[in-house]
Amino acid sequence: MNTMAELLNFAVYLLQLLIWIIIVQAILSWLVAFNIVNLNNRFVASVLYSLDRFLNPLLRPIRNLLPDMGGIDLSPLVLVLGIMLVQRLLTGLRLDMLV
């Protein structure tokens, strides 16, 4: 049982890492949108492209469900809230296993 609790703990940490990746992608896209960071920089372009390729399969179904907000993309926020819900559920399951 202790091994399962540790696996659940590891899954919670991986989900937290995913949340930070989503936050980095959102901030970087805002910096590009406000022309603070230029996409002519190859490093910035490659990082943003890699993050988009990594997160697009997770964000696309949410974008299809959400209505058009006029250029505001709320799908990262919805995804982060969903991940936080899963983290809470996994933490509760882990605590139930330890009792």
Secondary structure as UniProt FT lines:
FT   HELIX           2..33
FT   TURN            34..35
FT   TURN            39..40
FT   HELIX           42..65
FT   HELIX           75..98
//
